[in-house]
Structure formats: structure tokens, C-alpha cells
Amino acid sequence: MSSNRSSLLPALTLRQVQHFVVLAHTRSFTQAAQALSLTQPALTASIRQIEFLLGGRLFARSAHRITLTSAGEAVLPLAERLLNQARGTFGDMAQLIAERIQTVRISFIPSVAGRLLPALNALRDAQPSLRFTLTDLPNSALVEAVRDGVADLGIGVREPGQDDDALHYERLFEDEIVVVVRRDDPLAGPKSVPWAKLVGRDLAVFVRGSVSESLQRTGGAEQLRLTVTYRMEYTEPLYALARNGLAIAVLPSLYTMHLHDPELVALRLEKPRVKRAISLISLATDDRGPHVRACREWIVQRI
């Protein structure tokens, strides 16, 4: 029981500490009450409660003057330090909340980073108060993050048949599926490759994402037997497989924006051309505030 009592905070409030400090400096109930926007009876009651809680008299009162007792003189610097620390802590908390309010949480599929990040960098220059937390996620996890309110905005793919009244999709641009092969590969002559030419070849795709599903859908629709031999986590292993002639890498064209490898070439897939809609995803009914709206509008205009 005693340990529980010692852990309890006293009933003394910061406002009461402020009352004491102001009265200690003005030495006048009238002036202190005016400065604190209190009535004199309210200030008198507050000082009496402070003295009761601390267990001693802080002021010596006479008909014409108010002075600090020796206890009051000792308590005053401690009370001033407490108020200064409280003001600093309150300022830190307010700043933290303000920063949180101005923070936009964005999740995106990795392939859009090359187009998204330059736009966000320009937005940060235009509105320095905005901050971002960025998370790259597989498309299914990204959609869940937006739906659950973990992300304010998502940049991802709206899959065929993906209807969800809770989410709003705003199309940004289209990205198509391409292949990456060695420059000396028989397919590397023309700038495009029919899907039928992939039959009988070892294919490599990302282990996560929408390309594998697109490949299966297209192969099934075109009655093509396509063989996915390798599933990789990152871009470089896909390129390495193609570079060494072990597989044809099948991936979104966004990943090839910065492909500068003299041994490799990216080719468009056609017959049919398969595109995926890159969309800005947000909750349909949830207004996340002006900072999120500003970010959404900027992304729509710049990407």
C-alpha cells in the first residue's frame, strides 16, 4: 500500500503553481488576480489549497502587505523551474502533434518509386511543412494498409474485378508488362515480342506483385503454356538471370526506366499488350485533412 501511495502524483496542479509564482512576484492579490484573470476569492482559495497540499504557509499576510515565508522563499525557485519545464514540455508536445498532423503516410508498390519520389521531393520544396513516411509494399498489402487507415494514400494497381466501396481509385497512368533479354537473344531483334514467343522459354518474375497474376491470366486467355521457372524478390536477380541467358525476365516497364546494361534490352510484349492501371488509392469517405488533400492533388498533377 505504501509503495502505491508514493507513486501517486499530488493533487497540486500546474495552474495552482502558476498562481503561487505570480502572487510571489506581484505581492498583491489584486494585481495577481488581474494578471491571472481570476477573482480575488478564487485566487485566495487556490493559494490556501497549495499551502494545505504542501503542508506549510507560503505567504505571511498583514493588513498592508504580503511577503513570502521562509518556506515560500525556498519553494519559489522550484516552482519556477517546474513551470519552465512544463512550458518546454508542452511546447515539445504541441510541436510533435503539429508535425504528426502535417505528416502524410504513403505506401506504394516498388515499381512506382522512380516516378513518385521526384514528385514528392518537389512537393517538399513547395511546402516545407509537409513530411512523409514512405513504405513500399506488395499491392495486396498496400490496399489493406489504406483500407485499415495505416496509410493515408497508396500508389498501386487496381486489379481487374477489384471493386471495393470503401476505397477510391484515381487513375494516374498506365504501365505495361515487358520482357528483358540478352541483346544476343533471338527475341531481341524487333522492339516487341508476341506472347506466343514466350512458350517453351524459362521465365522469371517477381515472387510478389501483379505481374505473375497478369502472366497467368494472359496465358490462360491466349491458351499459351507459359513456364515460370524463377521467382525473385528483387530486380537485380531478375536481370542476372536474363544476363546469363538462364531466363527471360517478365516485369513492369517502370522497372526498366533506369536499365543501363549494355548486355540487356527491354522489349514490349504484344498480341496482346497487357497494361496495368497505376492508381492513387484512398479511403472513399475519410477526410484525412488539408495536408493529405494537398498531397493527393499534387501527386495527381505531377505523376
C-alpha positions as CSV (number, residue, x, y, z in Angstrom):
1,M,0.0,0.0,0.0
2,S,2.8,2.4,0.9
3,S,4.5,1.9,-2.4
4,N,1.3,2.6,-4.2
5,R,0.8,5.8,-2.3
6,S,4.3,7.0,-3.0
7,S,3.8,6.5,-6.7
8,L,0.7,8.7,-6.8
9,L,1.0,12.3,-8.1
10,P,-0.1,15.1,-5.7
11,A,-3.3,16.9,-6.4
12,L,-1.3,20.1,-7.0
13,T,-2.0,21.5,-10.5
14,L,0.3,23.5,-12.7
15,R,-2.3,26.2,-12.7
16,Q,-2.0,26.5,-8.9
17,V,1.8,26.6,-9.2
18,Q,1.4,29.4,-11.6
19,H,-0.9,31.2,-9.1
20,F,1.7,30.9,-6.4
21,V,4.6,32.2,-8.7
22,V,2.6,35.2,-10.0
23,L,1.5,36.2,-6.5
24,A,5.1,35.8,-5.2
25,H,6.3,38.3,-7.8
26,T,3.4,40.8,-7.6
27,R,3.0,40.6,-3.8
28,S,-0.6,41.7,-4.4
29,F,-3.7,39.7,-4.6
30,T,-5.4,42.4,-6.7
31,Q,-2.6,42.5,-9.3
32,A,-2.1,38.7,-9.3
33,A,-5.8,38.1,-9.8
34,Q,-6.0,40.6,-12.7
35,A,-2.9,39.0,-14.3
36,L,-4.4,35.5,-14.0
37,S,-7.9,36.6,-15.0
38,L,-9.2,35.3,-11.7
39,T,-11.4,36.8,-8.9
40,Q,-9.6,37.5,-5.7
41,P,-11.6,35.0,-3.7
42,A,-10.7,32.3,-6.3
43,L,-7.0,33.2,-6.1
44,T,-7.2,33.2,-2.2
45,A,-8.8,29.7,-2.3
46,S,-6.2,28.4,-4.7
47,I,-3.3,29.7,-2.5
48,R,-4.9,28.1,0.6
49,Q,-5.2,24.8,-1.2
50,I,-1.5,24.9,-2.3
51,E,-0.4,25.6,1.3
52,F,-2.6,22.7,2.5
53,L,-1.2,20.3,0.0
54,L,2.4,21.3,0.6
55,G,1.9,21.3,4.4
56,G,3.0,24.9,5.3
57,R,2.4,28.6,4.9
58,L,4.0,30.2,1.8
59,F,2.9,33.8,2.4
60,A,2.8,36.0,5.5
61,R,-0.2,38.3,5.3
62,S,-0.7,41.5,7.2
63,A,-3.1,44.4,6.7
64,H,-0.9,46.3,4.3
65,R,1.5,43.8,2.7
66,I,2.2,40.2,1.6
67,T,5.6,38.6,2.0
68,L,7.0,35.2,1.4
69,T,7.7,33.0,4.4
70,S,11.0,31.2,4.6
71,A,9.2,28.1,3.1
72,G,7.8,30.3,0.3
73,E,11.3,31.7,-0.5
74,A,12.6,28.1,-0.7
75,V,9.7,26.8,-2.8
76,L,9.7,29.7,-5.3
77,P,12.7,28.7,-7.4
78,L,11.4,25.1,-7.5
79,A,8.0,26.3,-8.6
80,E,9.6,28.5,-11.3
81,R,11.7,25.6,-12.6
82,L,8.6,23.3,-12.7
83,L,6.7,25.9,-14.7
84,N,9.6,26.4,-17.2
85,Q,9.9,22.7,-17.7
86,A,6.2,22.3,-18.1
87,R,6.1,25.1,-20.7
88,G,9.0,23.5,-22.6
89,T,7.4,20.0,-22.4
90,F,4.1,21.4,-23.6
91,G,5.8,23.2,-26.5
92,D,7.5,19.9,-27.4
93,M,4.2,18.0,-27.3
94,A,2.4,20.7,-29.4
95,Q,5.2,20.6,-32.0
96,L,5.1,16.8,-32.1
97,I,1.3,16.9,-32.7
98,A,1.7,19.6,-35.3
99,E,4.4,17.6,-37.1
100,R,2.1,14.5,-36.9
101,I,-0.8,16.4,-38.4
102,Q,1.4,17.5,-41.3
103,T,2.8,14.0,-42.0
104,V,1.3,12.1,-44.9
105,R,1.7,8.3,-44.7
106,I,2.2,6.9,-48.2
107,S,2.5,3.3,-49.3
108,F,3.5,2.4,-52.8
109,I,4.4,-0.6,-54.9
110,P,8.2,-0.5,-55.5
111,S,8.0,-0.1,-59.3
112,V,6.5,3.4,-59.0
113,A,9.3,4.8,-56.8
114,G,11.1,6.3,-59.9
115,R,8.1,8.5,-60.7
116,L,6.7,9.1,-57.2
117,L,9.8,10.2,-55.3
118,P,10.8,13.1,-57.6
119,A,7.2,14.4,-57.3
120,L,7.3,14.2,-53.5
121,N,10.7,15.9,-53.4
122,A,9.2,18.8,-55.4
123,L,6.2,19.0,-53.1
124,R,8.5,19.1,-50.1
125,D,10.3,22.1,-51.6
126,A,7.0,23.8,-52.3
127,Q,5.5,23.1,-48.9
128,P,8.4,22.6,-46.4
129,S,5.9,22.0,-43.5
130,L,4.8,18.7,-45.1
131,R,6.5,15.5,-44.1
132,F,6.2,12.0,-45.4
133,T,6.5,8.5,-44.2
134,L,7.0,6.1,-47.1
135,T,6.6,2.3,-47.2
136,D,7.0,0.1,-50.2
137,L,4.6,-2.9,-50.1
138,P,3.2,-5.6,-52.4
139,N,0.0,-4.4,-54.0
140,S,-2.3,-6.6,-51.8
141,A,-0.6,-5.4,-48.6
142,L,-0.8,-1.8,-49.8
143,V,-4.5,-2.0,-50.4
144,E,-5.0,-3.4,-46.9
145,A,-2.9,-0.6,-45.4
146,V,-5.1,2.1,-46.9
147,R,-8.3,0.2,-46.0
148,D,-7.1,-0.1,-42.4
149,G,-6.1,3.5,-42.1
150,V,-2.4,2.6,-41.7
151,A,-1.6,4.6,-44.9
152,D,-3.3,7.9,-45.9
153,L,-2.6,7.3,-49.5
154,G,-1.5,4.3,-51.6
155,I,0.0,4.2,-55.1
156,G,-0.7,0.8,-56.6
157,V,-2.6,-1.3,-59.1
158,R,-6.3,-1.7,-59.4
159,E,-6.6,-5.3,-60.3
160,P,-9.4,-6.4,-62.7
161,G,-12.6,-7.1,-60.8
162,Q,-11.2,-5.3,-57.7
163,D,-14.3,-3.4,-56.5
164,D,-14.4,-2.1,-53.0
165,D,-16.8,0.6,-52.0
166,A,-14.5,1.5,-49.1
167,L,-11.7,2.6,-51.4
168,H,-11.4,5.3,-54.0
169,Y,-9.2,4.7,-57.0
170,E,-7.9,7.6,-59.1
171,R,-6.1,6.6,-62.2
172,L,-2.6,8.2,-62.6
173,F,-1.1,6.4,-65.6
174,E,-0.8,3.0,-67.3
175,D,2.2,0.7,-67.1
176,E,2.7,-2.2,-69.4
177,I,4.3,-5.6,-69.0
178,V,7.7,-6.0,-70.8
179,V,10.4,-8.6,-71.1
180,V,14.2,-8.2,-70.5
181,V,16.5,-10.4,-72.5
182,R,20.1,-10.5,-73.6
183,R,20.9,-8.5,-76.7
184,D,22.0,-11.6,-78.5
185,D,18.8,-13.5,-77.7
186,P,16.8,-14.5,-80.8
187,L,13.9,-12.4,-79.5
188,A,16.0,-9.2,-79.3
189,G,15.7,-8.2,-82.9
190,P,12.4,-6.4,-83.1
191,K,11.2,-3.9,-80.4
192,S,8.3,-6.0,-79.4
193,V,7.7,-9.7,-78.8
194,P,4.4,-11.6,-79.1
195,W,3.3,-13.5,-76.0
196,A,3.3,-16.7,-78.1
197,K,7.1,-16.4,-78.4
198,L,7.5,-17.0,-74.7
199,V,6.1,-20.5,-74.9
200,G,8.9,-23.0,-74.2
201,R,11.2,-20.4,-72.6
202,D,12.1,-20.2,-68.9
203,L,10.5,-17.1,-67.4
204,A,11.5,-15.2,-64.3
205,V,9.1,-12.9,-62.4
206,F,8.9,-11.2,-59.0
207,V,7.7,-13.5,-56.2
208,R,5.2,-10.8,-55.2
209,G,3.2,-8.3,-57.2
210,S,0.7,-8.3,-60.0
211,V,2.9,-9.5,-62.9
212,S,2.6,-13.2,-62.0
213,E,-1.2,-12.9,-62.0
214,S,-1.2,-11.0,-65.3
215,L,1.0,-13.6,-66.8
216,Q,-1.3,-16.4,-65.7
217,R,-4.4,-14.5,-66.9
218,T,-2.9,-13.7,-70.3
219,G,-1.5,-17.2,-70.8
220,G,-4.9,-18.7,-70.0
221,A,-6.8,-16.3,-72.2
222,E,-4.5,-16.9,-75.1
223,Q,-4.2,-20.6,-74.4
224,L,-0.5,-20.4,-74.0
225,R,1.6,-22.7,-71.8
226,L,3.9,-20.3,-70.1
227,T,6.6,-21.7,-67.8
228,V,7.6,-19.6,-64.7
229,T,10.8,-21.2,-63.6
230,Y,12.2,-18.5,-61.3
231,R,10.5,-16.2,-58.8
232,M,12.8,-13.5,-57.4
233,E,12.4,-10.9,-54.6
234,Y,14.5,-8.1,-56.2
235,T,15.2,-6.6,-59.6
236,E,18.9,-7.4,-59.9
237,P,18.5,-11.2,-59.6
238,L,15.9,-11.0,-62.5
239,Y,18.4,-9.1,-64.6
240,A,21.2,-11.5,-63.6
241,L,19.1,-14.4,-64.8
242,A,18.5,-12.7,-68.2
243,R,22.1,-11.6,-68.4
244,N,23.3,-15.1,-68.0
245,G,20.8,-16.5,-70.5
246,L,19.0,-18.6,-67.9
247,A,15.6,-16.9,-68.3
248,I,13.5,-14.2,-69.8
249,A,12.6,-11.6,-67.1
250,V,9.0,-10.5,-67.2
251,L,8.3,-7.4,-65.3
252,P,6.6,-3.9,-65.3
253,S,8.1,-1.4,-67.7
254,L,8.6,1.0,-64.8
255,Y,11.4,-1.2,-63.5
256,T,13.3,-0.7,-66.8
257,M,13.3,3.2,-66.6
258,H,16.9,3.1,-65.3
259,L,18.1,-0.1,-67.0
260,H,21.5,0.9,-68.3
261,D,23.0,-2.5,-69.0
262,P,24.8,-3.0,-72.4
263,E,24.1,-6.7,-72.3
264,L,20.3,-6.4,-71.8
265,V,17.4,-5.0,-73.7
266,A,13.8,-4.4,-72.7
267,L,11.1,-5.3,-75.2
268,R,7.4,-4.6,-75.3
269,L,5.0,-7.6,-75.1
270,E,2.2,-7.6,-77.6
271,K,-0.6,-9.7,-79.0
272,P,-2.0,-8.7,-76.6
273,R,-0.4,-5.7,-75.0
274,V,-1.0,-6.1,-71.3
275,K,-1.3,-2.9,-69.2
276,R,-2.0,-2.3,-65.6
277,A,-3.6,0.9,-64.2
278,I,-1.5,2.7,-61.6
279,S,-3.9,4.4,-59.3
280,L,-3.9,6.7,-56.3
281,I,-5.8,4.8,-53.6
282,S,-7.5,6.4,-50.6
283,L,-10.5,5.8,-48.4
284,A,-13.7,6.8,-50.1
285,T,-15.3,8.5,-47.2
286,D,-12.5,9.5,-44.8
287,D,-11.2,13.1,-45.0
288,R,-7.6,13.0,-43.7
289,G,-7.2,16.7,-43.6
290,P,-5.9,19.5,-45.8
291,H,-2.3,18.2,-45.8
292,V,-3.4,14.9,-47.3
293,R,-5.6,16.6,-49.8
294,A,-2.8,18.8,-50.9
295,C,-0.5,15.8,-51.3
296,R,-3.2,13.9,-53.3
297,E,-3.7,16.8,-55.6
298,W,0.0,17.3,-56.2
299,I,0.5,13.6,-57.0
300,V,-2.4,13.6,-59.5
301,Q,-1.0,16.7,-61.2
302,R,2.7,15.7,-61.2
303,I,2.7,11.9,-62.0
